[in-house]
Amino acid sequence: MPEPWNDVTSATVSAISRLQHGYLTTPRDPWAVRTLASLRRADESRPGADPSLWDVTLGRLPDELLGHGTSPATAAERAVHAAVVLYAVHQQSRAEPMHATGVGLGQAVRMLSVKRSDGTEWDPGTISRFQHMCRAQQWAIRVDNLRGLVTLMRSEAVPLDYGRLAADLWRLQVSAPDQVLLKWGRQLHRIPLTKQAASTETDQGEPR
């Protein structure tokens, strides 16, 4: 049986792939345009609040990850719903795909900070927003802060892997929050290989 985070990733990517393809095709798919608009109006912290979105945000999870009856939303339901809503915010008015496989949240924040910087240093406002989001203890506050970051990513055309984000959001709730935060920190501070190589060449050329 697949690990639950794999199911969370699969459900998210399945929903977003259809939306992204429909939105970026010419002419645009009316269903995708209409659904993305509804998602942008949704509260990212409240899965199930809009019946018109049930199929998109809840309909792709296996039964064992869904809640039953009047029980509160499960961690999987909250993670997938938040990721799909945030993607809708991210894709708005962009002609290029904002869901991109392999771009982790920390990496995307690093790219965003570089683009928003007016010099060689990272943009402190971007890093502060990210750190505030990571420190948040309440789900609604965390995903609201994440929405603010995603809005900035949209303005700078910085993509994000939403399948990976959904899995991270699930793990934050149920299994390994410290590991997720550590992973995001590593992604943020990892030096790209091209810069490592350039730094090594410079060091080798300097007198010792």
Secondary structure, DSSP 8 states (H G I E B T S, - for coil): ---HHHHHHHHHHHHHHHHHHHHHSSS--HHHHHHHHHHHHS-TT-TTSSGGGHHHHTTTS-GGGS--TT----HHHHHHHHHHHHHHHHHTT-SS-SB-TT--HHHHHHHHHHHH-SSSS--HHHHHHHHHHHH--SHHHHHHHHHHHHHHHHHHT--B-HHHHHHHHHHHHHT-HHHHHHHHHHHHH---HHHHHHHHHHHHHS--
